[in-house]
Structure formats: structure tokens, C-alpha cells
Amino acid sequence: MTVSIIGSGNVATHLAKALKTANVKVLSIWSNRFENAEELAQLVNAKAVKELTEIAADESDILLISVKDDAIGSVVQKLNGYSGVVAHTSGSVSLTALNGIESHGVFYPLQTFSKQKEIDFSLVPLCLEASTPSALAKLKKLAALLSRHCYDVDSEQRKILHLAAVFACNFPNYLYGIAQQLLAQNQLDFNIIKPLIIETANKIQTALPVNVQTGPAIRNDVQTLNKHEEMLQKHPEWLTIYKLLSEQIKKG
Amino acid sequence: MTVSIIGSGNVATHLAKALKTANVKVLSIWSNRFENAEELAQLVNAKAVKELTEIAADESDILLISVKDDAIGSVVQKLNGYSGVVAHTSGSVSLTALNGIESHGVFYPLQTFSKQKEIDFSLVPLCLEASTPSALAKLKKLAALLSRHCYDVDSEQRKILHLAAVFACNFPNYLYGIAQQLLAQNQLDFNIIKPLIIETANKIQTALPVNVQTGPAIRNDVQTLNKHEEMLQKHPEWLTIYKLLSEQIKKG
């Protein structure tokens, strides 16, 4: 099985590395900026190409499109003649965005990727969808080589997943940032609170979040809630967040 | 070194177990409900006592008070004659709450404990404070036997830590709960999103949260933000949270 990649961002980079690790040959890589394609191609022994038409003609089995959501449409228009399965890797773009291509699908890794940080791709959930059973079978075959966690997820469900990921990842990270700033402003080491952050994420691996909710709001510990609100007077925006989330938690 | 414990809740239980693991003798355990004291005492080969006066007379080096914040005062009144160091384990109660006792301190484990879930206590940060250098030295000696992460934290700083923990633990857990419910309502397995939750917590072990913020708000991806808000119309309370946190993230 061979794969080509359009894109060179975080997702494209981690996918390319995972493919190499799984001994799946990456044929061509195209990026909006050729230098980026070259850099990634070198990393995984692939060929950096300057024109999308070159990728369309390279006879890879699967072509993964891993570019910004709003660039997918213009990329697709240039893939005339490609004979393999084309799949995008976006959480929020519908399968139908690839309707112009005969055999198409979605290959969505539900994870937060940073360029600097290595990741064990075998633990990354892959959400798959395709236009035909045979295209789906090919994507599943590829997915199984990369990850132990492959899921059939249709476009509507994928949108829900993407929204849920905002609550499960983007918002918690923002709140970690508030905690870090509170500590820094009081000469406290952010390291003190890191084990707590890890354990909070670990807990819900085996329990429903609602069953392991802790803190002053769930105990309706009014005295502590009032103290905390007083301490946040200098940070009206954090105070608003504190009040809103505590109110919601109190309602249970 | 010997320790006695007042309380039998989550913190008291994990402390007692960690003491046993570290080969620190637990002499006596008292609890509001004697059965609970008995149960915990059996677990760590200690003696369950019915009266606080028995603990006060048992000549342990350190007495840890691990009861609800508002019960600390009444416990302290009954410890006349105790000759060791008395320390409470609360994040939000001042050192001065123990002023009635000659040698006193705070022994605050900054972690979220559940009775069902084992924890590696050597990774739990212990925040220490004491009324005298000699009391502090004793608490530090004990702390070093239990954990690799001991910090000097005064009462004002401890209050900040406790507030930061709400943002770093209690609020993220509540948001995990929203994600879980969104998935369940759409026949999606909560497991799909668990690796994302772990990786989000892992990321900030080596990076500042503000430097690894991802998601539609930080990209100012208005199209996705609008789509998500539409999807949340049926959940006005989650919509309010979505809008508020997205607004804050956009401000950077």
C-alpha cells in the first residue's frame, strides 16, 4: 500500500511519520510552500512535488489531504485523473466536500498535534468514512496499520466529535492557562499543579466525569466559593468564568 | 517516626496507605464514625480509637488532621496535651486555625483523590508550612518519605494554589462531562475522545498552556465557531459556556 500527502502542517507531519514507522511507503508530498514539502519529504524518504498534478499521476493507493479546512475545495479541483482513494483529515468538513472525486473518504485523527511533540500514533483514534464500501475498506486497511483505535464515524457524528473536542481539549487547556497565570502572579511554580492536571485526565479514563466531579461547587461549599470570588476581583474575566462554571456544576 | 490520623475520608485513606507503603508506623486513627476508623485502621495495621483524647495521648511524632474544613476547629479543641506536631491537610484553611496548639503546621497534598483509584503517592506534591522551624523540619522529614515533590508554601500561597486547582482540575472535569454527554446523545463512544484528553494534559507538562492553545477560537475560525454555536442551540447552558470561553481565547 502506498500513500501520498497534500499538506505539511501538524497533522500531515505526524501522519507522514506514522506511515514511515508502519512501513507504509509515502510516494509524494505537496505543500503550498515547496520548502515545507521538501522538509517533510526528506524526513520520510518521499518525493516533494511542486505541482498537484504530479501527485494526481503518482499512482499511490491513497491520497491524504491535510490542509486547512477552507483550502480543501481548491485542492480537490486539481486532482483530475487521480485513480486512488482521496481522503481529507478534517474534523469538521463533510464527506461531500470531495464529491468531485470518484473514490473518496475521511481519515480524521482525533488528537491534538504539536510539531515539537512526538506522539504514539497507535493510540490515536482514527475516524473513518467513505463514499463506497471499497474505499472504506482501503481506508480501514491503512488505518489498522497506524492505530489500534479505528472507528466508523459519519459526517454528522464527526461534527459532534469536533465540537466535543473543543470542550475536552481546547477549553481545558485555556483553563490550565488561567491556573498557570494565577500561580506565576504569586511566585508559585506551575510544576506544583501538573500532577493534578494529569490525574484529572487519568480519572475519566475509567469513570464518567460526572461521577468524579470534585471541588467547592459540587460540595456547595459557599464559604470557599465566596473566598475564591473575592480573590478573583482583580481578574474580572476569570471571575465571570469562575461564577458561570461553578453555577453549572452546582446544578449538577 | 510515627504518625496518627484524624479522619477517614479520601485524603486520610490515601495518606494512611502511603505511610504504610513508606514503612512509617501509623499509631492511631480516629474518625467521626468509629466504623470508618476501624476499617482504615485495619488496612494499615493501626489502632482505631473512639476518643480524640486517646490520640492526644498516644505519643506519635506527628498528628495529621484530615477532616472537612469546618470541622478542624472543633477537633483542635480536643487535642490538649498532645506533644507532637499537629498538621492539617486542607488547601484552604490557614495555618492560624491551629494556633491553640504549640507545634503545628500544614501538610497539604495537592491532588484529587478518589477512594476507588490507587495513586502513586511519590508523585503527589506536598505543600508544607509550620509554626516553628523545628515543626517544619519534622513535616519535611515525613514528606520526603512519602513524595519526591515537597514545597514550602505559606497560607496565602496555598489559597492561590487551591483556587488554581479549581481551574486546573474541577472545571476541566466538568467540561469533560459536557463532551461525554454530547457524544452519548449522538451514539458516540466516550472512549474515542479519551486519548485527546490525556494528550491535552500531557502537553502542558513541557509547554506553557498559552503556547499550545489549539481550536477554532484561537484560529479565529468564525465559520466553525458559528457552526458549533448552532449545534448547541438545544443546550443553552453549554452554549453560554462555549461563547464565553471562545471569546476569552480569541482575546488571547
Chai-1 contact restraints between the chains, C-beta under 6 A:
chainA,res_idxA,chainB,res_idxB,connection_type,confidence,min_distance_angstrom,max_distance_angstrom,comment,restraint_id
A,S92,B,T224,contact,1.0,0.0,6.0,A-B,restraint_1
A,L110,B,L196,contact,1.0,0.0,6.0,A-B,restraint_2
A,Q111,B,L196,contact,1.0,0.0,6.0,A-B,restraint_3
A,Q111,B,E199,contact,1.0,0.0,6.0,A-B,restraint_4
A,T112,B,E199,contact,1.0,0.0,6.0,A-B,restraint_5
A,T112,B,T200,contact,1.0,0.0,6.0,A-B,restraint_6
A,T112,B,T214,contact,1.0,0.0,6.0,A-B,restraint_7
A,S114,B,V212,contact,1.0,0.0,6.0,A-B,restraint_8
A,L123,B,P195,contact,1.0,0.0,6.0,A-B,restraint_9
A,P125,B,I192,contact,1.0,0.0,6.0,A-B,restraint_10
A,P125,B,P195,contact,1.0,0.0,6.0,A-B,restraint_11
A,Y151,B,I192,contact,1.0,0.0,6.0,A-B,restraint_12
A,Q157,B,N186,contact,1.0,0.0,6.0,A-B,restraint_13
A,Q157,B,L188,contact,1.0,0.0,6.0,A-B,restraint_14
A,I160,B,L182,contact,1.0,0.0,6.0,A-B,restraint_15
A,I160,B,N186,contact,1.0,0.0,6.0,A-B,restraint_16
A,L163,B,H228,contact,1.0,0.0,6.0,A-B,restraint_17
A,L163,B,M231,contact,1.0,0.0,6.0,A-B,restraint_18
A,A164,B,A179,contact,1.0,0.0,6.0,A-B,restraint_19
A,A164,B,L182,contact,1.0,0.0,6.0,A-B,restraint_20
A,A164,B,L183,contact,1.0,0.0,6.0,A-B,restraint_21
A,A164,B,I193,contact,1.0,0.0,6.0,A-B,restraint_22
A,A165,B,L196,contact,1.0,0.0,6.0,A-B,restraint_23
A,V166,B,G215,contact,1.0,0.0,6.0,A-B,restraint_24
A,F167,B,L175,contact,1.0,0.0,6.0,A-B,restraint_25
A,F167,B,I178,contact,1.0,0.0,6.0,A-B,restraint_26
A,F167,B,A179,contact,1.0,0.0,6.0,A-B,restraint_27
A,A168,B,Y176,contact,1.0,0.0,6.0,A-B,restraint_28
A,A168,B,A179,contact,1.0,0.0,6.0,A-B,restraint_29
A,A168,B,I193,contact,1.0,0.0,6.0,A-B,restraint_30
A,A168,B,L196,contact,1.0,0.0,6.0,A-B,restraint_31
A,A168,B,I197,contact,1.0,0.0,6.0,A-B,restraint_32
A,C169,B,L196,contact,1.0,0.0,6.0,A-B,restraint_33
A,C169,B,T200,contact,1.0,0.0,6.0,A-B,restraint_34
A,N170,B,T214,contact,1.0,0.0,6.0,A-B,restraint_35
A,N170,B,G215,contact,1.0,0.0,6.0,A-B,restraint_36
A,F171,B,L175,contact,1.0,0.0,6.0,A-B,restraint_37
A,F171,B,L245,contact,1.0,0.0,6.0,A-B,restraint_38
A,P172,B,P172,contact,1.0,0.0,6.0,A-B,restraint_39
A,P172,B,L175,contact,1.0,0.0,6.0,A-B,restraint_40
A,P172,B,T200,contact,1.0,0.0,6.0,A-B,restraint_41
A,N173,B,T200,contact,1.0,0.0,6.0,A-B,restraint_42
A,N173,B,P209,contact,1.0,0.0,6.0,A-B,restraint_43
A,N173,B,Q213,contact,1.0,0.0,6.0,A-B,restraint_44
A,Y174,B,I249,contact,1.0,0.0,6.0,A-B,restraint_45
A,L175,B,F167,contact,1.0,0.0,6.0,A-B,restraint_46
A,L175,B,F171,contact,1.0,0.0,6.0,A-B,restraint_47
A,L175,B,P172,contact,1.0,0.0,6.0,A-B,restraint_48
A,Y176,B,A168,contact,1.0,0.0,6.0,A-B,restraint_49
A,Y176,B,I204,contact,1.0,0.0,6.0,A-B,restraint_50
A,Y176,B,P209,contact,1.0,0.0,6.0,A-B,restraint_51
A,G177,B,P209,contact,1.0,0.0,6.0,A-B,restraint_52
A,G177,B,V210,contact,1.0,0.0,6.0,A-B,restraint_53
A,I178,B,F167,contact,1.0,0.0,6.0,A-B,restraint_54
A,A179,B,A164,contact,1.0,0.0,6.0,A-B,restraint_55
A,A179,B,F167,contact,1.0,0.0,6.0,A-B,restraint_56
A,A179,B,A168,contact,1.0,0.0,6.0,A-B,restraint_57
A,Q180,B,P209,contact,1.0,0.0,6.0,A-B,restraint_58
A,L182,B,I160,contact,1.0,0.0,6.0,A-B,restraint_59
A,L182,B,A164,contact,1.0,0.0,6.0,A-B,restraint_60
A,L183,B,A164,contact,1.0,0.0,6.0,A-B,restraint_61
A,N186,B,Q157,contact,1.0,0.0,6.0,A-B,restraint_62
A,N186,B,I160,contact,1.0,0.0,6.0,A-B,restraint_63
A,L188,B,Q157,contact,1.0,0.0,6.0,A-B,restraint_64
A,I192,B,P125,contact,1.0,0.0,6.0,A-B,restraint_65
A,I192,B,Y151,contact,1.0,0.0,6.0,A-B,restraint_66
A,I193,B,A164,contact,1.0,0.0,6.0,A-B,restraint_67
A,I193,B,A168,contact,1.0,0.0,6.0,A-B,restraint_68
A,K194,B,Q205,contact,1.0,0.0,6.0,A-B,restraint_69
A,P195,B,L123,contact,1.0,0.0,6.0,A-B,restraint_70
A,P195,B,P125,contact,1.0,0.0,6.0,A-B,restraint_71
A,L196,B,L110,contact,1.0,0.0,6.0,A-B,restraint_72
A,L196,B,Q111,contact,1.0,0.0,6.0,A-B,restraint_73
A,L196,B,A165,contact,1.0,0.0,6.0,A-B,restraint_74
A,L196,B,A168,contact,1.0,0.0,6.0,A-B,restraint_75
A,L196,B,C169,contact,1.0,0.0,6.0,A-B,restraint_76
A,I197,B,A168,contact,1.0,0.0,6.0,A-B,restraint_77
A,I197,B,A201,contact,1.0,0.0,6.0,A-B,restraint_78
A,I198,B,A201,contact,1.0,0.0,6.0,A-B,restraint_79
A,E199,B,Q111,contact,1.0,0.0,6.0,A-B,restraint_80
A,E199,B,T112,contact,1.0,0.0,6.0,A-B,restraint_81
A,T200,B,T112,contact,1.0,0.0,6.0,A-B,restraint_82
A,T200,B,C169,contact,1.0,0.0,6.0,A-B,restraint_83
A,T200,B,P172,contact,1.0,0.0,6.0,A-B,restraint_84
A,T200,B,N173,contact,1.0,0.0,6.0,A-B,restraint_85
A,A201,B,I197,contact,1.0,0.0,6.0,A-B,restraint_86
A,A201,B,I198,contact,1.0,0.0,6.0,A-B,restraint_87
A,A201,B,A201,contact,1.0,0.0,6.0,A-B,restraint_88
A,I204,B,Y176,contact,1.0,0.0,6.0,A-B,restraint_89
A,Q205,B,K194,contact,1.0,0.0,6.0,A-B,restraint_90
A,P209,B,N173,contact,1.0,0.0,6.0,A-B,restraint_91
A,P209,B,Y176,contact,1.0,0.0,6.0,A-B,restraint_92
A,P209,B,G177,contact,1.0,0.0,6.0,A-B,restraint_93
A,P209,B,Q180,contact,1.0,0.0,6.0,A-B,restraint_94
A,V210,B,G177,contact,1.0,0.0,6.0,A-B,restraint_95
A,V212,B,S114,contact,1.0,0.0,6.0,A-B,restraint_96
A,Q213,B,N173,contact,1.0,0.0,6.0,A-B,restraint_97
A,T214,B,T112,contact,1.0,0.0,6.0,A-B,restraint_98
A,T214,B,N170,contact,1.0,0.0,6.0,A-B,restraint_99
A,G215,B,V166,contact,1.0,0.0,6.0,A-B,restraint_100
A,G215,B,N170,contact,1.0,0.0,6.0,A-B,restraint_101
A,T224,B,S92,contact,1.0,0.0,6.0,A-B,restraint_102
A,H228,B,L163,contact,1.0,0.0,6.0,A-B,restraint_103
A,M231,B,L163,contact,1.0,0.0,6.0,A-B,restraint_104
A,L245,B,F171,contact,1.0,0.0,6.0,A-B,restraint_105
A,Q248,B,E237,contact,1.0,0.0,6.0,A-B,restraint_106
A,I249,B,Y174,contact,1.0,0.0,6.0,A-B,restraint_107
